[in-house]
Amino acid sequence: MKTTTRVLPQLQKWKAAALAALAVAALSATPALAGVTPDTLIDSNDIRFNLILSKGLPPQAVKGALKNAHGQVHITSVGSVEIMEVAVFGLPPNTDFDFFVIQVPNKPFGLAWYQGDIETNKDGNGFNRFIGRFNIETFIVSLASVPAPVVFRKAFPDASSGPVSGRIHTYHLGLWFNSQLDGEKAGAPGVTPFNGEGNAGVQVLNTGEFEDLAGPLKSLKN
């Protein structure tokens, strides 16, 4: 969910410069980046991999508004946390998307952890940086079902209690339309719970080049 905040001028300048640099890099290095596959991961403190179109998107979207959609991810370990930089390209312009760490790349996705938003510019490119635990130790656990606050009651309302779950690793990534209306405009209708309020559009990009049980985050050792 996109929220309106007062951003420091220097942060705005940094984001604009970073996005411009990424766009130039993408144009100049497309042949090399196209070869990034699960086999070319850098298995150390640094990994790079692609985001690809989600399975099951309607043909009109794949051949139309999303035909050039793709993304690139760079994760660097700095010891106690990782820094994950995500760049997306060829998406609908001036559109907000929601980014998640997930259990499996395509439906039904499994457990998911909301990271934040990526907003595209007038050219359909976007960038954001996330800091957290994005390596082989990334997991979700719940030892007991306890009450949870109910805040949003949209298409997918909040649950009033949490589930019980053992340790579940979440090694994949996914990107969703923040608004189902934006998805419809792109030829990909549908409403899902994957935004802050529980009324997002469908998934657009994910780490589907990797097997369900071997997502890219698993390759980054602690």
N, C-alpha and C positions, 0 to 999 in steps of 0.2 A: 504494500500500500504506500502510495506516495504521500508524504506530508510536506507542508510548506513551512520552511524554517528560514531564519536569517543566516546567510552564509557569508563568511569573511571574504572580502574581495580577493585576497591572495589565494584562497582555496579555489575560487572560481577560475582564476587565471591558471592555476596548476592543472585543474581538470581539463580545461580547454586545450592547454599545451599537450597534455598527455594523450588526449583523444586525437589531436592532429598528428602527433608523432606516430601513433598506432596506425592511423589510416594510411600515412605515407609508407610505413613499414610493410603494411599488408599489400599495397600496390606494387612495391618494389621487390617483395620476397614471396609472392604467391606460389611460384613453382616449388620452392623449398618447403614452405609451410604445408602445401598440399600433401607432402609425403610424411607428415607427422601421423604415426599410427601407434597402436599399443606396443609394437616392437621397437619403436624409437624413443621410448621414454628414457629419460636420464635417471638412472636408479641411484641417486645420491641425495644431496640436500636440495635438489632442484629438478623439477619435472615440468614438461610442456606437453600439451595434447590438445586435440580438437573438440569442438562441439559440433554435432551434426543435426540434421532435421529429424524430428521425432517420427516414429512409426505411426501410421494410421491417420496422418493429416490428409484432408480431402485433396483429390487431384487438382481441383481449381486453385487451391492455395499453393501447392507444390509447384505448379506450372505458372503461377501468377505472382502474387505479392511476396511469396517466400522462396522463389526459385533460386535466389542468390544468398539465402540466409545461411550463415555459419558463424562459428566463434573459435577463439583460441584462449587457452588458459595457461598461465604460468604460476607455479607454486614454488615458493622458496621457504625452506625451514630456517628459522633463526634460533633454534634451540627450544625455548619454552612455548613458542607458537609458530604458526606458518602465516606467510603473507600470500594471498591468492589474488592475482590480477586477471580480470576477465574482460576480453574485448569481443564485441559482437559486430557483425557486418551484414549488410543486405537485408535488414529488417525494415518494416514500415517506419517512416520518419516521424520524429517528434512523438514517440510512443513509449509508455512506461511498461516495463517487464519486471517480473518477480523471480528471484534467483534462490534456488534451494539445493542443499545437500540431501541426497535421497538414497534409498536402499537399492533399487534397481532402476535402470534408465527409462523404461517404458511402462505403460499401464500393467499392473495397478500401482506401481511406484514404491509400495511398501512404506516404511517410516520415512518422514521428511523433516528437515530442519531449515526454517526460513532464515536466509542470510541478509537479504536486503534487495534493493531495486537497481535496475540498470535502465536508464532513459536514453533513447536514441536521439541523435541530432537530425538536422534537415536532410542529411544524406543517408539516414538509416543506420548509422554506426553508433556504438555506445561503449562505455568503459566504466568499470568500478573496481575498487580494491577492498578486499575483505581480510580481516585478521581473526584467526581462531586456530582450532586444532584440525588440520586438514591433512592427515597422514594415516599410516597403517593403524593407529590407535583411535581413530574417529569412531565413536559408537554412541548408542542411546540405550539407557537402561531404566527400568522402573521396578522397584522391589515390592511395591504395594499400590493398590488403587486408593488415591486420596482425593478429597474434593478439589475442584478447580473453578476459578472465577468464570462466570458467563458474562461476556462483554458484548460480543457481536451476535446478532440474530439474523443474518442475511441468508442467502441461498443454502449455505452450509453452516448452521449455527454452532456455537461453541458447545463442547461437551461439558457436563457438570462434574465429571470425575475422570481421572486418568486411567489408562490401562495398566495391566501387569505385564512386564516383559523382562526376559533375561537380556544379556548383553547382545545387541544387534549392531553389526558394523554397517556404516553408511558410506560407501566408497564412490558413489556416483553423483552427478550434478544434473540439474534441469532448470530450464528457463520457461516461464509461463507469461502469457499476456496478462497484465494486471487487470484489464477490463474485458469482459466478454464482448462488449460492443466493438472494441478494437479487433478482436479475433474475427468477428463477423465481417467487418470491413475487409479483412484480409482473406476471406473465403474459408475461415476455419471457425465455425460457430461452436458454442458449448460453454457451459459454466462449470467451474471446479472450485475446490476449497483453497487453492494455492495462492492466496494473498492475505494481507493482514486482516481483512474484514470477512473473508469467506465467500467471495463472489468473483473469483478470477476467471479469466478465459482459459483456453487450452494450452497445453505444453507446446513449445515451438522447437527448442533445441535441447539436446542432452548428450551424454557420453555413451551413446549406443554403439560406438565402435568397439567397446569393451564388453566382455561377457558379464552376465548378471552378477556372478560371484567373484569377479575380479575387476572391480572398478579401478580407475586410475589412481585414486588416493591410496590404495593398498600398496602401490609401488614406492611410495615415499616412506622410507624407514625413519624411525625416531632417532 
